């Protein structure tokens, strides 16, 4: 896979791809970091997708661990 004209050394590993539209990145951590959203945004740009979700299952309530990430809106 290439990104911005450069060949990537590692393969892209997407956790879940829903109907070839939405990328879902799963995490299970106690402390959420914004780097997770940056990682997902990179995935969105590489695949030319527009919407992704980071879901952190480390939260007490899963609904509090859902973060929406958009590319190019």
N, C-alpha and C positions, 0 to 999 in steps of 0.2 A: 504494500500500500504506500502511496505517496501523499505528502501533505505540503502545500505551498511549493511545489516543484522539487521537493527533496524526498528521497526514498527513505522510509522509516525502517529502523533496524528490527523493531519488535512488531509482532502482529497485534492488531486491534482485537480486544476481547470484550465483547458486549455481553452484559449479564442477561438482559431480556430485550427483545425487539418486538413491539406490538404492531401487527399489521403493516410492517415495513414503514411505519410512521413515527412511532414514539420509542425512544431508548429509555430503558429503566436501569438505573445503577443501584444495586443493593448494597447497603452497609449495615453493620451491626456493631456500633461503637457507642460508648457512653458520652464522649465529647465530640460534637459535630464540628467539622472544619470547613471553611469556605473552599478549600482546595478540592473538595469533592465536586463542587459545582464547576470549578475550573476544569477538572478532569472530564466531566460530562460535556461541557461546552466544546472541548477539544474533540471528543467523539462525535458530537453533532456536526462540527465543521468538517471533519474528515469524511463523514458519510453523507454530507449535504442534507442532513435532516434538520427540522426546525424546532422540535419539541422533545424535551427529556424530563425525567423525574429522578431525583435522588431520594430513595426511601431508606431511612435509618431505622432498623428494627431494634436498636438499642434504647430507644425512648420508652417511657412507661406506656404511653399511648401512641400507637403507630401513626395516627393522624397528625401528631405533633412533629413527626419525623419526615414528612413529605415536603420536598423542596422542588419547585418548578424551575426549569432552566430553558431559555429560548435562544435560538440562534437567528440573528438577523431581523428581529422584529422591533 
